[in-house]
Amino acid sequence: MTRPFRFGVNLVALDSRDAWRAKCRRAEELGYDVLLVPDHLGAPAPFPALVAAAEATRRPRVGTFVLNAGFWNPALLAREVATCDRLTGGRLELGLGTGYVRSEHERAGLPWGSPGERVDHLERTVAELDRLLSDPEHVPPPRQRPRPPLLIGGNGDRVLCLAARRADIAAFTGARQAPGAPEGVIHLIGPDELEERTAAYRRFAAGRDEPAELNYLVQRVAVTDDRRAVARELVPYALGATEEELLEHPALLTGSVRQIAEQVRAHRDRYGFSYFCVLEPFMEAFGPVIEELRGG
């Protein structure tokens, strides 16, 4: 069964309370279903920003996209999640990942660890959150039961297995650590490899009664009458992707509004993505695409 589309925007710039509220209301006007905040040093603190987003709007859900599990003690995180879910009226979606920027952990005085150790910590965090938030004695209790919807982001087999077991939403990065580069420098994987990763998730989730919703974060949206010119411009920054690969990759949505809508439909058919997120700089450009796709 084909899932209906959902659309989110990842908001990163916080200038003032009034500007933040106005931006959130504008995202609601454009038709976005979820207002998202990432978890990076140098960006707004996720939970207070989400509470403010919910207070400024009526319809959209709000979510973390995604929390770096290594930043968080599970018991303290459970308190934050439950409080935020209460204050947003049960509109919270909790996104978690292993983290990928070593320098942020070092600046925070937190251990970085090996990839395996970071996945271990993510698994422990998810298990402990499930235990704490589903406990009827937890104070405060979350508004949503047994807990807010959980999104897990990543591409590796262990993270996909975890998402297959625990997550309501599986988010695919479409990228991986660039070979030989400093940790945190990512490499865009090609469309065929991305398709293999979504197929791997489906194998891991084969025993589920209902598979997770599949999410993808779009890196650039460009409304233009020359798709190839945009792709050509990005080739030097795509870490090995060719112009042809960029044109068929969900990381880049480019063309007329109708062409971009057709690309989004094609990516749902090929990969199973029904929940697409865009970055804040492309919020306005993608708005007419949402209108074109609404109900599709």
Secondary structure, DSSP 8 states (H G I E B T S, - for coil): -----EEEEE------HHHHHHHHHHHHHHT-SEEEE---TTS--HHHHHHHHHHH-SS-EEEES-EEGGG--HHHHHHHHHHHHHHTTS-EEEEEE----HHHHHHTT-----HHHHHHHHHHHHHHHHHHHT-TT-SS--SSSS-S-EEEE--SHHHHHHHHHH-SEEEE-SEEE-TTS-TT-EEE--HHHHHHHHHHHHHHTTT-SS--EEEEE--EEEE-S-HHHHHHHHGGGSTT--HHHHHT-TTEEEESHHHHHHHHHHHHHHH-EEEEEEEGGGHHHHHHHHHHHTT-
